[in-house]
Amino acid sequence: MNIVMFGFFQEATGLSGAIDREPRGDRPQDAVPAAGDPLAVVMTALFNLMLNLVVVFVFILAFGVTPTWTWLLLPVVIALLATLTLAIG
């Protein structure tokens, strides 16, 4: 689970930093604000995270781990991590 969460953070921050170095000459300046680029990267990475979490939960349940009530806090942790990632990006 931790590797998947770190993979999300690494993907989103790495791609957000790479966007600033790309030239913006191929699109009009006022069509999409520059602040929307990191948001798009984080949302894409968040979609990838959700797909990875499906696989993780399949493996967790296949190995017989019983769910506990603390699993309900996972959306809160993901929201906080996405906010932190967006701020860093």
C-alpha positions in Angstrom: 0.0 0.0 0.0 2.8 2.4 0.9 4.6 1.8 -2.4 1.4 2.6 -4.3 0.9 5.8 -2.4 4.5 6.9 -2.9 4.2 6.0 -6.6 1.3 8.4 -6.8 3.3 11.2 -5.1 6.4 10.5 -7.2 4.5 10.4 -10.5 2.5 13.6 -9.8 5.4 15.7 -8.5 7.8 14.5 -11.2 5.4 15.3 -14.1 4.3 18.6 -12.5 7.9 19.7 -12.4 8.5 18.7 -16.0 5.6 20.7 -17.3 7.1 24.0 -16.2 10.2 23.3 -18.4 8.2 22.6 -21.5 7.6 25.5 -24.0 4.0 26.7 -24.2 4.3 27.8 -27.8 2.0 25.2 -29.2 -1.1 26.5 -27.4 -2.6 29.9 -26.9 -1.5 31.6 -23.7 -5.0 32.4 -22.5 -6.7 29.1 -23.5 -5.5 27.2 -20.5 -4.0 28.9 -17.5 -0.6 27.6 -16.4 -2.0 26.8 -12.9 -4.2 24.2 -14.4 -1.3 22.1 -15.7 -0.3 20.7 -12.3 -4.0 20.1 -11.5 -4.4 18.0 -14.6 -1.2 16.0 -13.8 -2.4 15.3 -10.2 -5.8 14.3 -11.4 -4.3 11.9 -13.9 -2.0 10.4 -11.2 -5.0 10.2 -8.9 -6.8 8.1 -11.5 -3.8 5.8 -11.8 -3.7 5.6 -8.0 -7.4 4.4 -7.9 -6.6 1.7 -10.5 -3.6 0.6 -8.5 -5.6 0.5 -5.3 -8.1 -1.9 -6.9 -5.3 -4.3 -7.5 -3.9 -3.8 -4.0 -7.3 -4.5 -2.4 -7.7 -7.7 -4.5 -4.3 -8.9 -3.2 -5.1 -7.8 0.3 -8.4 -9.7 0.4 -6.8 -12.7 -1.5 -4.2 -13.1 1.3 -7.0 -13.2 3.9 -6.5 -9.8 5.6 -9.7 -8.8 7.3 -10.8 -5.2 6.9 -11.0 -3.0 9.9 -12.8 0.3 10.6 -9.6 2.2 10.0 -9.8 1.4 6.3 -12.6 4.0 6.2 -9.9 6.7 6.7 -8.2 5.9 3.4 -10.2 8.5 1.4 -9.1 11.2 3.9 -5.5 10.1 3.6 -5.7 10.2 -0.2 -7.4 13.6 -0.2 -4.6 15.0 2.1 -1.9 13.4 0.0 -3.5 14.8 -3.2 -3.7 18.3 -1.7 0.0 18.1 -0.6 1.0 16.8 -4.0 -0.9 19.6 -5.8 0.7 22.2 -3.5 4.2 20.9 -4.2 3.5 20.5 -8.0 
